Amino acid sequence: MDTSAESAYAEFVTTRWASLVRAAVFLGAQPHEAEDLAQTACLRCYTGWEKVSGAADRDAYIYRILLNCLRDARRTRWWRGRVDRDVTSVSDALAGAIGDDTEDSIAVADAVHRALAALTKPNREVVVLRYFVQLTEAQTAEALGIAPGTVKSRLSRSLAMLAADHHLHDLTGRSS
């Protein structure tokens, strides 16, 4: 890789690193796993930089790589045999993503994490990419390899489920 391509790659990864890690956490990885997944996605991006740099939408491309890394990791024996996640570390990581480490932000992060965990994997992926990563519907569809209409229908179903989730009701003071 020449120096201009390498500097373009470095800039691309630097601007997206925090978002990649945060997305992996919201998709269900523990914080240290999220960093490993983001690092693996960046490595795959580096080895295929010619394809990535030529892609019509680099953001959709890198998040697709991240999702593939997450799926690969979950297929391994290690993932299936792991112990239940430490909710405190996930809540702390999500609170850091929110940006404020007050008690309220930790409660919000925990409620959001629990509400997202109640969604099916495909619905959680759509919600995370669309709302937490802030990809467009077209980018989300491209990253997931599905039609834009499927993104809309999954979002609709997911938002209805999240609106009814008791963890989020606890935050708003609404009754279930």
Steps between C-alpha positions, in 0.01 A plus 500: 500500500642840408528786749199696375279190523639422843431851628147488353445168680637639829271803479200280413558266795581778747173679432293181531671312784278615788185445297610147404567407864172656618307319226654166600399559863144586399494188281567289809877474546671575829726809493827307462341278234370810322852640477628167364218492244568859392870423470428190290265702278769765454757234414267351238440851373877555472563178310219584259555877494490511121145361506394711797635824357325428173167418664206727431436528874798437726297528821257229397796288391687524833186427704430198284854383576434560872178297487680217320774505767235483772326210328830318452588547867164366611543186296813398686509259789640777721189716459257216567687396813543843655353598834210743535606857438584735781212750485700761690780513242250523215304772680820693567602475134157613386503785751833605352338495159231732632776727624401568861593269786228599741273247661219597264708437189595156628132423562414618147784296350393190689135542400594551135728196505232282656235627258725433200580153634127421487493559123578228251850514353386631157282768661777603742746532210262731313433719806868529591616585148215739430474687831824453695741501205265735310529336160229586249239239408688433175833463683341271759348287224836479324688414820255222583452379143122548512246713316424854627136393550619226734693760700182707534283205607758376753534851640125532531472169687802578716379845598163356599675240717729763655201728569341216697822394679468524879868591546449820303165567672685507832698797369203696374278426797233344278328188619529178302 
